[in-house]
Amino acid sequence: MIKAKRVYDEVEKDDGIRVLVDRLWPRGIKKEEVKIDLWLKEVAPSIELRKWFSHDPSRWKEFCKRYREELSKDEKKKIALSELVEIAGREKLTLVYSAKDKEHNNAVVLKKLLEGLLK
């Protein structure tokens, strides 16, 4: 089972392994206050892509396409994605992100991609 949750949401017992998938540390939260097991910055969208997208829902489809492309071509991203596949293959995984928009963020793309890879 794979979930995607905001870092600001309550931690639940069934979250399993919690992995922060953002490049930047979430605003307003101290590292010791966040319950995460791993921070995989490498799997996050590039700075350029993140700035271009700027959480604009009208750019969502193109963001998904570009982000998937990055994940398939960038060696560090491929390694980080493989690590997520390995974790999700053996236990529950929660992808943790800080974006306000729960429907248009990189964790949503990763969740869908991982679910497809694990079928």
Stockholm file with secondary structure:
# STOCKHOLM 1.0

chainA/1-119         MIKAKRVYDEVEKDDGIRVLVDRLWPRGIKKEEVKIDLWLKEVAPSIELRKWFSHDPSRWKEFCKRYREELSKDEKKKIALSELVEIAGREKLTLVYSAKDKEHNNAVVLKKLLEGLLK
#=GR chainA/1-119 SS CEEEEETTSCCCGGGCEEEECCSSCCTTCCGGGCCCSEECGGGSCCHHHHHHHTTCGGGHHHHHHHHHHHHHHCHHHHHHHHHHHHHHHHSCEEEEECCSCSSSSHHHHHHHHHHHHTC
#=GC SS_cons         CEEEEETTSCCCGGGCEEEECCSSCCTTCCGGGCCCSEECGGGSCCHHHHHHHTTCGGGHHHHHHHHHHHHHHCHHHHHHHHHHHHHHHHSCEEEEECCSCSSSSHHHHHHHHHHHHTC
//
